[in-house]
Amino acid sequence: MHGFPPQVGFANAVAVLEQASQATSAGQGERVYDLSACTRFDSSLLAVLLELTRRAAAAGATCRFEGADANLLKLAQLYGVGALLFGRPVPAGSKPHAGAAA
C-alpha cells in the first residue's frame, strides 16, 4: 500500500503521481493507495488518481483508493468520477472535512 502526502495540488501533482506510480508499478493485481493522510487538495488530486487508474489498467491491474475523506468523495462526485475511483456513490449526508481546499 502506498500512502499519499498530506497535501496534493497543482504544484506537486506530477511528483506525487510519479512517486505513487513507481511505488506500485511491479506486477499485476490490485494496487492499493492510502489517502487518509491527504487532507489538503485540489482537483489535481483527481487527475492523479485517474492517471494511476489508467496506468494500472494498461498493466492489467486494478486500483483501490482507501481513506478518502468526505470532501474528496464529494469533489469526485462533482466531477462525475466518484464511482469510477471509489466504486460507490457518495452518501448524500456526508459532512465535509475542514482541511480540504477544494
ZABA-671051 format. One line per 2 residues: number of its first residue (from 1); for each residue x negated, y, z of N, C-alpha, C, O. Coordinates in Angstrom, 1 decimal. Example, Ala and Ser with C-alpha at 12.3 -4.5 7.8 and 13.67 -1.06 7.14 Angstrom:
BEGIN
1) -13.2 -5.7 7.8 -12.3 -4.5 7.8 -13.2 -3.3 7.8 -14.2 -3.3 8.5; -12.8 -2.2 7.1 -13.7 -1.1 7.1 -12.9 0.0 7.9 -13.4 1.1 8.0
% end
This chain:
BEGIN
1) -0.8 -1.2 0.0 0.0 0.0 0.0 -0.9 1.2 0.0 -1.9 1.3 0.7; -0.5 2.2 -0.9 -1.3 3.4 -0.9 -0.5 4.5 -0.3 0.7 4.7 -0.6
3) -1.1 5.3 0.6 -0.4 6.4 1.2 -0.7 7.7 0.5 -1.7 8.0 -0.1; 0.3 8.6 0.5 0.2 9.9 -0.2 -0.2 10.9 0.9 0.0 10.7 2.1
5) -0.8 12.0 0.4 -1.2 13.1 1.3 0.0 13.9 1.8 1.1 13.7 1.3; -0.2 14.7 2.9 0.9 15.5 3.4 1.5 16.5 2.5 2.7 16.8 2.6
7) 0.7 17.0 1.5 1.2 18.0 0.6 0.9 17.6 -0.9 -0.3 17.2 -1.2; 1.9 17.6 -1.7 1.7 17.4 -3.1 2.4 18.5 -3.9 3.6 18.7 -3.7
9) 1.6 19.2 -4.7 2.2 20.3 -5.5 1.4 20.4 -6.8 0.6 19.6 -7.2; 1.7 21.5 -7.6 1.1 21.7 -8.9 -0.4 21.7 -8.8 -1.1 21.1 -9.7
11) -0.9 22.3 -7.7 -2.4 22.4 -7.6 -3.1 21.1 -7.5 -4.3 21.0 -7.9; -2.5 20.1 -6.8 -3.2 18.8 -6.6 -2.6 17.6 -7.2 -3.0 16.5 -6.9
13) -1.5 17.8 -8.0 -0.8 16.7 -8.5 -1.6 15.7 -9.4 -1.5 14.5 -9.2; -2.5 16.2 -10.2 -3.3 15.4 -11.1 -4.2 14.5 -10.2 -4.4 13.3 -10.5
15) -4.9 15.1 -9.2 -5.8 14.4 -8.3 -5.0 13.3 -7.6 -5.5 12.2 -7.4; -3.9 13.7 -7.1 -3.1 12.7 -6.3 -2.7 11.5 -7.2 -2.7 10.4 -6.8
17) -2.3 11.8 -8.5 -1.9 10.8 -9.4 -3.1 9.8 -9.7 -2.9 8.6 -9.6; -4.2 10.4 -10.0 -5.4 9.6 -10.3 -5.8 8.7 -9.1 -6.2 7.6 -9.2
19) -5.8 9.3 -7.9 -6.2 8.6 -6.7 -5.2 7.4 -6.4 -5.6 6.3 -6.2; -3.9 7.7 -6.5 -2.9 6.6 -6.3 -3.0 5.6 -7.4 -2.8 4.4 -7.1
21) -3.2 6.0 -8.6 -3.3 5.0 -9.7 -4.5 4.1 -9.6 -4.4 2.9 -9.8; -5.6 4.7 -9.2 -6.9 3.9 -9.0 -6.7 2.9 -7.9 -7.2 1.8 -7.9
23) -6.0 3.4 -6.8 -5.9 2.5 -5.6 -5.0 1.3 -5.9 -5.1 0.3 -5.1; -4.2 1.4 -6.8 -3.2 0.3 -7.0 -3.2 -0.3 -8.4 -2.3 -1.1 -8.8
25) -4.3 -0.1 -9.2 -4.3 -0.5 -10.6 -4.6 -1.9 -10.9 -4.3 -2.4 -12.0; -5.1 -2.6 -9.9 -5.5 -4.0 -10.1 -4.3 -4.9 -10.2 -3.5 -5.0 -9.3
27) -4.3 -5.7 -11.2 -3.3 -6.8 -11.3 -1.9 -6.4 -11.6 -1.5 -5.2 -11.7; -1.1 -7.4 -11.8 0.4 -7.2 -12.0 1.1 -7.4 -10.7 0.4 -7.6 -9.6
29) 2.4 -7.3 -10.7 3.2 -7.5 -9.5 3.7 -6.1 -9.0 4.0 -5.2 -9.8; 3.9 -6.0 -7.7 4.5 -4.8 -7.2 3.5 -3.9 -6.6 2.6 -4.3 -5.9
31) 3.6 -2.6 -7.0 2.7 -1.6 -6.4 3.5 -0.8 -5.4 4.6 -0.2 -5.8; 3.0 -0.7 -4.2 3.8 -0.1 -3.1 3.1 1.2 -2.7 1.9 1.2 -2.5
33) 3.9 2.3 -2.6 3.4 3.6 -2.2 4.1 4.1 -1.0 5.3 4.0 -0.9; 3.4 4.6 0.0 3.9 5.1 1.2 4.0 6.7 1.1 3.0 7.3 1.0
35) 5.2 7.2 1.1 5.4 8.6 1.0 5.7 9.3 2.4 6.0 10.5 2.4; 5.7 8.5 3.5 6.1 9.1 4.8 5.3 10.2 5.3 5.8 11.1 6.0
37) 4.0 10.4 4.9 3.2 11.5 5.3 3.4 12.7 4.5 3.1 13.8 4.8; 4.0 12.5 3.3 4.2 13.6 2.4 5.5 14.4 2.7 6.6 14.0 2.4
39) 5.3 15.6 3.4 6.4 16.4 3.9 6.5 17.7 3.2 7.5 18.4 3.3; 5.4 18.1 2.5 5.5 19.4 1.7 5.2 19.1 0.2 4.1 18.5 -0.1
41) 6.1 19.4 -0.6 6.0 19.0 -2.0 6.9 19.9 -2.9 7.7 20.6 -2.4; 6.6 19.8 -4.2 7.5 20.5 -5.2 7.8 19.4 -6.2 7.5 18.2 -6.0
43) 8.4 19.8 -7.3 8.8 18.9 -8.3 7.6 18.2 -9.0 7.8 17.2 -9.7; 6.4 18.6 -8.7 5.2 17.9 -9.3 5.1 16.5 -8.7 4.7 15.6 -9.4
45) 5.6 16.3 -7.5 5.6 15.0 -6.9 6.5 14.0 -7.7 6.1 12.9 -7.9; 7.6 14.5 -8.2 8.4 13.6 -9.0 7.7 13.2 -10.3 7.8 12.1 -10.7
47) 7.0 14.2 -10.9 6.2 13.9 -12.1 5.1 12.8 -11.8 4.9 11.9 -12.6; 4.5 12.9 -10.6 3.5 11.9 -10.2 4.2 10.5 -10.0 3.7 9.5 -10.5
49) 5.3 10.5 -9.4 6.0 9.2 -9.1 6.5 8.6 -10.5 6.4 7.4 -10.6; 7.0 9.4 -11.3 7.4 8.9 -12.6 6.2 8.4 -13.5 6.4 7.4 -14.1
51) 5.1 9.1 -13.4 3.9 8.6 -14.2 3.4 7.3 -13.6 3.0 6.4 -14.3; 3.4 7.2 -12.2 3.0 5.9 -11.6 3.9 4.8 -12.0 3.5 3.6 -12.3
53) 5.2 5.1 -12.1 6.2 4.1 -12.6 5.9 3.7 -14.0 5.9 2.5 -14.4; 5.6 4.6 -14.9 5.3 4.4 -16.3 4.1 3.5 -16.4 4.0 2.6 -17.2
55) 3.0 3.9 -15.7 1.7 3.1 -15.8 1.9 1.7 -15.3 1.3 0.8 -15.8; 2.7 1.5 -14.2 2.9 0.2 -13.7 3.7 -0.6 -14.7 3.3 -1.8 -15.0
57) 4.7 -0.1 -15.3 5.5 -0.8 -16.4 4.6 -1.2 -17.5 4.7 -2.3 -18.1; 3.7 -0.3 -17.9 2.8 -0.6 -19.0 1.8 -1.7 -18.7 1.4 -2.4 -19.6
59) 1.6 -1.9 -17.4 0.7 -3.0 -17.0 1.4 -4.3 -16.6 0.9 -5.2 -16.1; 2.8 -4.2 -16.8 3.6 -5.4 -16.4 3.9 -5.5 -14.9 4.2 -6.6 -14.4
61) 3.8 -4.4 -14.2 4.0 -4.3 -12.8 5.2 -3.5 -12.5 5.8 -2.9 -13.4; 5.6 -3.4 -11.2 6.7 -2.5 -10.8 6.2 -1.6 -9.6 5.1 -1.9 -9.1
63) 7.0 -0.6 -9.3 6.6 0.3 -8.3 7.7 0.3 -7.2 8.9 0.2 -7.5; 7.3 0.5 -6.0 8.2 0.7 -4.9 7.7 1.9 -4.0 6.5 1.8 -3.6
65) 8.5 2.9 -3.8 8.1 4.0 -3.0 8.9 4.0 -1.7 10.1 3.9 -1.7; 8.1 4.0 -0.6 8.7 3.9 0.7 8.5 5.2 1.5 7.5 5.9 1.2
67) 9.4 5.4 2.4 9.2 6.5 3.4 9.5 7.9 2.8 9.1 8.9 3.4; 10.3 8.0 1.7 10.7 9.3 1.2 11.6 10.0 2.1 12.6 9.4 2.6
69) 11.4 11.3 2.4 12.3 12.0 3.2 13.6 12.4 2.5 13.6 12.3 1.2; 14.5 12.9 3.2 15.8 13.3 2.6 15.7 14.3 1.5 16.4 14.3 0.5
71) 14.8 15.3 1.7 14.6 16.4 0.7 14.1 15.8 -0.6 14.5 16.2 -1.7; 13.2 14.8 -0.5 12.6 14.2 -1.8 13.7 13.4 -2.5 13.8 13.5 -3.7
73) 14.5 12.7 -1.7 15.6 12.0 -2.3 16.6 12.9 -3.0 17.1 12.6 -4.1; 16.9 14.0 -2.4 17.8 15.0 -3.0 17.2 15.6 -4.2 17.9 15.8 -5.2
75) 15.9 15.9 -4.2 15.3 16.5 -5.3 15.3 15.5 -6.5 15.6 15.9 -7.6; 15.0 14.3 -6.2 15.1 13.2 -7.2 16.5 13.1 -7.8 16.6 12.9 -9.0
77) 17.5 13.2 -7.0 18.9 13.1 -7.4 19.2 14.4 -8.3 19.8 14.2 -9.4; 18.7 15.5 -7.9 19.0 16.8 -8.7 18.4 16.6 -10.1 19.0 17.1 -11.0
79) 17.2 16.0 -10.2 16.5 15.9 -11.5 17.0 14.6 -12.2 16.6 14.4 -13.4; 17.9 13.9 -11.6 18.5 12.7 -12.3 17.6 11.5 -12.3 17.8 10.6 -13.2
81) 16.6 11.4 -11.4 15.7 10.3 -11.4 15.7 9.5 -10.1 14.9 8.6 -9.8; 16.7 9.8 -9.2 16.8 9.1 -7.9 16.9 7.6 -8.0 16.1 6.9 -7.3
83) 17.8 7.1 -8.8 18.0 5.7 -8.9 16.8 5.0 -9.6 16.4 3.9 -9.2; 16.2 5.7 -10.5 15.0 5.2 -11.2 13.8 5.0 -10.2 13.2 4.0 -10.2
85) 13.6 6.0 -9.4 12.5 6.0 -8.5 12.7 5.2 -7.2 11.8 4.5 -6.7; 13.9 5.4 -6.7 14.2 4.8 -5.3 15.2 3.7 -5.3 15.5 3.1 -4.3
87) 15.8 3.4 -6.5 16.7 2.3 -6.7 18.0 2.4 -5.9 18.7 1.4 -5.8; 18.3 3.5 -5.5 19.6 3.7 -4.8 20.1 5.2 -4.9 19.2 6.0 -5.0
89) 21.3 5.4 -4.9 21.8 6.8 -4.9 21.5 7.4 -3.5 21.4 6.7 -2.5; 21.4 8.7 -3.5 21.1 9.4 -2.3 22.4 9.6 -1.5 23.4 10.0 -2.1
91) 22.4 9.2 -0.2 23.7 9.4 0.6 24.1 10.8 0.6 23.3 11.7 0.8; 25.4 11.0 0.5 26.0 12.4 0.4 25.7 13.2 1.7 25.5 14.4 1.6
93) 25.6 12.5 2.8 25.4 13.3 4.1 24.0 13.4 4.5 23.8 13.8 5.7; 23.0 13.2 3.7 21.6 13.2 4.1 21.3 14.7 4.5 21.6 15.6 3.8
95) 20.6 14.8 5.6 20.1 16.1 6.0 18.7 16.4 5.5 17.9 15.5 5.6; 18.4 17.6 5.0 17.0 17.8 4.5 16.0 17.9 5.7 16.4 18.2 6.8
97) 14.8 17.6 5.4 13.7 17.7 6.3 13.1 19.1 6.2 13.0 19.7 5.1; 12.9 19.7 7.4 12.5 21.1 7.4 11.1 21.4 6.7 10.9 22.5 6.3
99) 10.3 20.4 6.5 9.0 20.6 5.9 8.9 20.7 4.4 7.9 21.1 3.9; 9.9 20.3 3.7 9.8 20.2 2.3 9.9 21.6 1.7 10.7 22.5 2.1
101) 9.1 21.8 0.7 9.1 23.1 0.0 9.6 23.0 -1.4 9.1 23.6 -2.3; 10.7 22.3 -1.6 11.3 22.1 -2.9 12.0 23.3 -3.3 12.6 23.3 -4.4
% end
